[in-house]
């Protein structure tokens, strides 16, 4: 999986624009949480580029970039959770799950519509 690091609030504007062309996935990760590590490992193990292309995956370390994480929650109108995955299409969140509800098969279904 080829993550793009999400560090700044300015990147959220880029994500909104990118999502008008193809879906964008944001994974909010807490390095202090074992559930977050397990959910991330499971997603990375199951991720198949050929199935999710052209989805662009962003990785947000919410401990290091807390204000960016807060902006994700407010700008995409989702309650903050960790770990959390969002799918952004046409500038808005069309799917979000957290903890062990983060499931590759469900993400794939959401992307395929």
N, C-alpha and C positions, 0 to 999 in steps of 0.2 A: 504494500500500500504506500502510495507516494503522498504523504501529508504536506500541506502547505501550512506553515505556522501562522496562526492568527494571534497578533500581538497588540494591534492598535485599533482604536475606534474608527479611524479613517478607513481601515480595510472593510468595515461593514458597508460603506458606500459602494466599494468595489464589488462586494458580494451581492448586493442588491442588483447591480448592473449585470454581473455575470449570470445571475439567476434568471434573467430575462431571456437568455439564450439556451441555458441548460441548467439542470438542478445542481444545487450546491449543498453539501453536507457539512455540518459543523459538529464536531465532537468536543464537548466540554469535559475536561479531565482534571481530577484532583489527585495530585501525587501523594496525598496523605490518606487516601482511601483505598482499601483493598478491593472493594466492590468496583470502584472505578477501574482499577488495574485489570480485574477479571473481565469486565465488560469490554475494555479496550482490546485485550488479548483475544477474546472470542470474536470480536468484529474483524480484527486484522487476520486471524486464521481463516475466516470464511470469505473474506473479500476477494472477489474475482473481477479483475479489470474488464474482462470481456462481457460481463453481465451488467456492470454498472456504468460503462462508458456512455456518455462523456461527463459523468458526475465528477465534480472537483471536491475532494475532501479537505476540509480545514481542521486543524487541531489547535485547541485552545487550552493552555495550561492555566486554569483559573486561579491557582495560587499565585503565580507570578504576575498575572494580568487580570486582577480582580475587577478593575474598572471596566475593562473591555467585556468581561463576562457579564457585569451588571448592564452594560449597554446592549448586549445580545438579548438579554431578558426583556428590557424595556422596548427596544426597537422592533423586536419580532413578536412582542406581546405574548411571551411565555413566562411562566413562573420559573424562577431559577431553581435548578436541581443539579446534583452532581453524583455520578456522571450523567450526562445528558446528550442526546443526539437530536439535531434538528435538520430538516430538509427544507431548503429555501427555494421557492419557485416564484418567478414573477415578482420578486421583491418582498415576499412574505413567507412566513413559516406555514407549511402545509402539513407538517408531521413533526411530532416530537415525542420522545420517550426517555425514560430515565431508569437508572439502576439496572436490574436484571430484565427489565422489559425491553432493553436494547437488543434487538434481534435482527440479524442480517436478512433473513427471509422476509420479515415485515418491512424492513427498509427497502428491499428490492421491489416488493409489491407497491409500496408508496411511490417509488420512483417511476415505475412502469405505468402507474395510474390504473 
